[in-house]
Structure formats: C-alpha cells, structure tokens
Amino acid sequence: MIDINKIRGIKKTYSRIRKLSSINGPDVSKALLDSTMYSIEKLPPLGKEYWWFLFFGQSGEKPVQFMLSMCRKYGKSVLFNNKRMALKELGKNKFLGVTTGWIYDGEKLIDLEDTNSVTEILSQRIKSEISGHEVVLDGNFPNYKLRVGDIIDLEMKKTNHPIYNDALGVFLPPFGVGWVDAYLGAEGSILGQEFKGTAHLQKVVGVTIFGPMHWARIVFKNGSTTNLFCLKTGKGSKTYFHRSMAFHDVRDNKTIRLDNPKLKISIDNDVLFIEGRDGDKQLRAVLAIYAKKKYVVRGGGSQTYIEYAVTPKEFELKTKDKTITLDDLGGGVGTFEDGYW
C-alpha cells in the first residue's frame, strides 16, 4: 500500500531543498533559518541530515576549538568509526542517530566519542545526548544557547561581521542538498574555563551520494574570516571543481569573493598550503596543523572526513586595490576539512 504521508513528507523535503538552493546567499529570513534548524525532514533513499556546530576561541594564549554534530541518514544502521549505529525514526519529532564531537582545550584534543543517541527536535529546542552528557540547543536566530552536561555552557548573539547567516544549496532532481548557516559571537565556558569567540551553526539536508571535497574556515583576531570550498575527484586528487573562496573584511564591512579560482592545495609535515587565483585577485595561506580528528562512515555509501585544527602562519590577499596580510588581521584559528571516498 502506498504511504501517502511518507510521500507528502518527502515532497516537503524536496521543497525545502529547492527553496534553500534558490536563495543561495545571505538573503534568508529569520523564520526560514529557524524552521530549517528546528526540523526533522522525511528522508528518501540517499537522504541525509545533520546539525554541525563549530566554535573557535582565541581570547587566551592558545586557540580553543569545539565541534559537535548530530546526524542521521536513510537506512537501518551505519558503521560510524567502526561502531554499528542503529538508525530509526521515532515519530514526527524524534530519531535515533549519531552524536559526535571533540574539544581542543589549548593543550590537547579531547574526544567526546560517538554516541548512538536519541535526538528530539521541539519548537526552538534540540535535545540529544553524547557520552552521558545531555545536549540542549535552544533559542532562535540570532540568540541561541548551547549546553552539554556540565562541560559546555555557551550563549550566542550577532556580531558586526558582514555575513552572519545564509542559505545555500544545489538542486538537480532527484538529487539535491540545502543548508543554512548562522555565524555568531559566543561566550561562556568550556570545561570550566572561560570561553570567548565565534560560533558557526549549520543544518544540512540532502538527497545525494557522498563526495570528495575540501572545506575550510579561518577566523582572525580582528573578526574577519576566510572560507574555502571545493569538490574533487578522489582522495589524493589535485583536480578541483565547484570552487569558491571568500574573505569577509570586518574593518571595511566588505566581502571579497574568488568565485571560480584556480586552486593549489597541499600538505607537507603538518603544514597546509593553499593558493587561489581569480583574475586580479590572489589568496595564499599557510596553515599550521596542531590537531586532527578522523571520521569514517560506512553503509549506504562510504566517506572519510579528516578535520584539521589549524592556525595561520602566513596569509596574503591581493586585489587590484589593496593587499591584506596576517599583520593586518592579528593571527587566527580555523578548521580545514578533507573528505574522500
């Protein structure tokens, strides 16, 4: 028998992906951002959904990072870091999936480990669990609170950053992926220590296979940021497509974009080298890797993610009008991600 409610739910999932991909920029309403953040979509085959929260702190002598993610996909189970995790819809607002995360406390990386957890999405609240710690995100854009047991207590709010939210996506039926981002300031405590920095909250829903890619974000001490995204053809491939780089300048309240740059990316002895050129715009960054975390997903498609915690040792952005260097930005902290089959 045809499940009419399931068909209607899948249609709503595609409708959301279509809407997010049609915006493809910062012109996203508060209502759409929050309705996407606080929703559980009906997933067809190849369907995936995750919440991904990344925090950078650099108020002390050494950088601090914190990552937390709740995720699910179509199917009955997934092998996540060699652990069998059951997957199940538990009603309209609840599912059994995977919660994972880690903290770099300035000295070492602390693995919060992977948990086969129940996640519940309520109006303006997400509840989950990781390794015995209750996870709660509540509030609405741009004011959120995140608590993880007694180890994380953070409040978020809007800053003077030129880009503080967006909706992006690609829709090529029957495939597609759409997501929302919130870029905010964050204050509170991590592991009992004072934290002051930035937050990147992201919610993604997609109907697609996994794909090899690079993604990076660096937050500089003056509040400016730079982002990189590209797809590639395989693990060690140097052929990049769907390329984009952007530098968000807090001082001039301006965004400089490299829309289709020629890219060179390499790693040598725990140092990342990134170069991009788009016409008269050139960007070069040298990033020191100080920690890394690897995730391996198997089942209904396979993917490996390596997240590198980095600090910029060199940075230079040239345009026809000016040159911006690390001396102007005052150092920074970031993450570089390598994903491959």
C-alpha positions in Angstrom: 0.0 0.0 0.0 1.2 3.5 -0.9 2.1 5.6 2.2 0.6 8.9 1.4 2.0 10.6 4.5 5.5 9.4 3.6 5.1 10.8 0.0 3.9 14.1 1.4 6.9 14.2 3.8 9.4 13.6 1.0 7.8 16.3 -1.1 8.3 18.7 1.8 12.0 17.7 2.0 12.5 18.4 -1.7 10.5 21.7 -1.3 12.9 22.8 1.4 16.0 21.9 -0.6 14.6 23.8 -3.6 13.8 26.9 -1.5 17.3 27.0 0.1 19.1 26.5 -3.2 17.1 29.2 -4.8 18.3 31.7 -2.2 21.9 30.7 -2.5 23.2 33.6 -0.4 22.6 35.7 2.7 19.1 36.8 1.9 17.5 34.2 4.1 14.7 35.2 6.5 14.9 34.5 10.3 11.8 32.4 10.0 13.2 30.1 7.3 16.6 29.8 9.1 14.9 28.7 12.4 12.3 26.5 10.7 15.2 24.6 9.0 17.3 24.4 12.1 14.4 23.1 14.2 13.1 20.5 11.7 13.4 16.7 11.0 13.0 16.0 7.4 11.5 12.9 5.8 14.4 11.2 4.1 14.1 9.2 0.8 16.9 6.8 -0.3 20.2 8.6 -0.3 18.7 11.1 2.2 21.0 12.6 4.8 20.5 15.2 7.5 22.9 16.7 10.1 23.4 19.5 12.5 27.0 20.7 12.8 28.2 23.3 15.4 31.8 24.6 15.4 33.3 27.1 17.9 36.6 29.0 17.7 38.0 30.7 20.8 41.2 32.8 20.8 41.0 35.0 23.9 43.8 33.1 25.6 47.3 32.4 24.7 46.4 29.3 22.8 43.4 28.6 20.5 40.4 26.5 21.6 38.1 24.6 19.3 34.9 22.7 19.9 32.8 20.7 17.4 29.5 18.9 17.9 27.3 17.1 15.4 24.1 15.2 15.3 23.5 13.2 12.2 21.3 10.6 10.5 20.8 9.1 7.1 18.4 6.8 5.2 18.6 3.2 6.3 18.5 1.0 9.4 22.1 1.3 10.5 25.5 2.8 9.7 29.1 1.9 10.6 30.5 5.0 12.2 34.1 4.8 13.2 33.8 1.0 13.2 30.9 1.1 15.6 27.5 -0.2 14.4 24.9 2.6 15.0 21.2 1.9 14.7 19.1 4.4 12.7 15.4 4.9 13.2 12.6 7.4 13.0 10.9 7.6 16.4 7.9 9.7 15.4 7.5 13.2 14.0 10.0 15.0 16.2 12.5 12.3 17.2 15.1 10.0 15.7 17.8 7.5 16.7 21.1 8.6 15.1 24.7 9.5 15.8 26.0 12.3 18.0 29.7 13.0 17.9 32.2 15.8 18.9 35.5 16.8 20.2 37.2 19.7 22.1 40.7 21.1 21.7 41.3 22.8 25.1 44.5 24.7 24.1 46.7 21.7 25.0 45.2 18.5 23.7 42.3 17.1 21.7 39.6 15.6 23.9 37.3 13.1 22.1 33.7 13.3 23.3 33.3 10.0 21.4 30.4 8.7 19.2 27.0 8.0 20.7 24.0 6.2 19.2 21.7 8.8 20.6 18.1 9.8 20.5 17.7 13.4 19.2 14.4 15.3 19.7 13.5 18.5 17.9 11.0 20.7 19.5 9.9 24.3 18.8 13.1 26.3 19.3 14.9 23.4 21.0 17.1 20.5 20.1 17.7 17.8 22.7 20.3 15.0 22.4 23.0 13.2 24.3 26.7 12.4 24.0 28.6 10.0 26.2 26.2 10.5 29.1 26.0 14.3 28.7 22.7 15.9 27.8 22.9 18.2 24.8 20.5 21.1 24.5 20.4 23.9 21.9 17.6 26.4 22.3 16.6 29.9 21.3 16.1 31.5 17.9 18.3 33.4 15.5 20.4 35.2 16.3 20.3 34.3 20.0 20.9 30.7 21.0 22.2 28.8 24.0 24.1 25.5 23.9 24.7 23.3 26.9 26.4 19.9 27.0 26.1 18.5 30.5 28.3 20.5 32.9 31.2 20.7 30.4 29.8 23.3 27.8 27.7 26.4 28.5 27.6 28.9 25.7 25.5 31.9 24.7 25.4 33.2 21.1 24.5 36.5 19.6 25.0 38.6 16.5 28.3 40.4 16.0 29.4 43.1 13.5 30.5 40.5 10.9 29.5 41.4 7.4 27.9 38.0 6.8 26.0 36.5 9.8 23.7 34.0 8.1 23.0 32.4 4.7 21.0 29.7 2.9 22.8 27.7 0.2 22.2 24.6 -1.9 22.2 22.8 -5.2 19.1 21.2 -6.7 19.3 18.8 -9.6 16.3 16.5 -9.2 16.2 13.8 -7.9 19.4 14.9 -6.2 19.9 18.0 -4.1 21.3 19.4 -0.9 20.4 22.6 1.0 21.7 24.1 4.2 21.5 27.2 6.5 24.4 28.8 8.4 24.5 31.1 11.4 27.8 33.0 12.1 27.6 34.4 15.6 29.7 35.5 18.6 29.8 33.1 21.5 30.7 33.5 25.2 30.5 31.2 28.2 32.6 28.3 29.5 34.2 25.1 28.1 35.5 22.5 30.6 35.1 25.1 33.3 37.3 27.6 31.6 36.1 31.0 30.2 35.4 30.9 26.5 35.0 33.9 24.2 35.0 33.5 20.4 32.8 32.7 17.5 30.1 30.1 16.6 29.2 28.5 13.3 25.8 26.7 13.4 24.8 24.7 10.4 21.9 22.5 9.4 22.1 20.4 6.3 19.6 18.2 4.5 20.4 16.4 1.2 19.5 13.6 -1.2 22.8 12.7 -2.7 25.9 10.4 -2.6 28.9 11.4 -0.5 31.6 13.2 -2.5 35.3 14.1 -2.1 35.7 17.7 -1.0 37.7 20.3 0.9 36.2 22.9 3.2 38.0 25.4 5.4 37.2 28.4 7.7 39.6 30.7 9.5 38.5 33.3 12.0 41.1 36.1 12.5 41.6 38.0 15.7 40.2 41.2 14.3 36.9 39.4 13.5 37.5 38.9 9.7 37.1 35.5 8.2 38.0 33.5 5.2 36.2 30.4 3.7 37.1 27.8 1.1 35.0 25.1 -0.5 35.7 22.8 -3.5 34.8 19.4 -4.8 37.5 17.0 -6.0 37.6 13.7 -7.9 39.2 11.4 -5.2 41.3 11.1 -2.1 44.6 12.5 -3.4 43.2 14.4 -6.4 44.6 17.8 -7.3 41.7 18.4 -9.7 39.2 20.8 -8.1 35.8 21.9 -9.3 32.8 23.9 -7.9 35.4 26.1 -6.4 34.8 29.2 -4.2 36.8 31.3 -1.8 35.7 34.4 0.2 37.3 36.9 2.6 34.9 38.8 4.9 36.6 42.0 5.9 35.2 43.3 9.2 37.2 46.6 9.0 35.7 47.7 5.7 32.5 45.7 6.1 33.1 44.1 2.7 33.3 40.7 1.2 35.9 39.8 -1.4 35.0 36.7 -3.4 37.0 34.4 -5.6 34.1 32.8 -7.5 36.0 30.2 -9.6 39.6 30.3 -8.5 42.5 28.2 -9.8 43.4 26.2 -6.7 46.5 24.6 -5.4 46.3 22.7 -2.0 49.0 20.6 -0.4 50.1 19.2 2.9 53.7 18.9 4.0 54.9 18.0 7.5 51.7 19.1 9.2 51.6 22.4 7.3 48.8 23.2 4.8 49.5 25.4 1.7 46.5 27.0 -0.1 46.7 29.2 -3.1 43.8 30.6 -5.2 43.7 33.0 -8.1 40.7 34.5 -9.8 41.6 37.3 -12.3 43.4 40.0 -10.4 42.6 38.5 -7.0 45.1 36.2 -5.4 44.9 34.5 -2.0 47.6 32.5 -0.3 47.5 30.9 3.2 50.0 28.7 5.1 48.3 26.9 8.0 50.0 25.0 10.8 48.1 21.8 11.8 48.0 21.4 15.6 45.4 18.7 16.0 43.3 16.4 13.8 40.3 14.1 14.1 39.2 11.4 11.7 35.7 10.1 11.0 34.9 7.1 8.8 31.4 6.3 7.7 30.4 3.1 6.0 27.0 1.9 4.9 24.8 3.2 2.1 27.8 5.0 0.7 31.2 5.5 2.3 33.1 8.6 3.3 36.1 9.6 5.4 36.4 13.0 6.9 39.6 14.4 8.4 39.2 17.6 10.4 42.4 19.6 10.9 42.6 22.2 13.6 44.9 25.0 12.2 46.4 28.4 12.9 47.5 30.7 10.0 51.3 31.2 9.8 51.0 33.2 6.6 48.1 34.9 4.9 48.0 37.3 1.9 45.1 38.5 -0.1 45.9 40.7 -3.1 43.4 42.7 -5.2 44.0 45.5 -7.7 43.3 48.0 -4.9 45.0 46.6 -1.8 46.9 43.8 -0.1 45.8 42.3 3.2 48.3 40.3 5.3 48.3 38.4 8.6 49.9 41.5 10.2 46.6 43.4 9.4 44.5 40.6 10.9 46.4 39.7 14.0 46.6 35.9 13.8 43.7 33.5 14.0 42.3 29.9 14.3 40.5 27.6 11.9 39.5 24.2 10.6 40.4 22.5 7.4 38.4 19.5 6.3 39.4 16.8 3.8 36.6 14.4 2.8 37.0 11.5 0.4 35.6 8.1 -0.5 
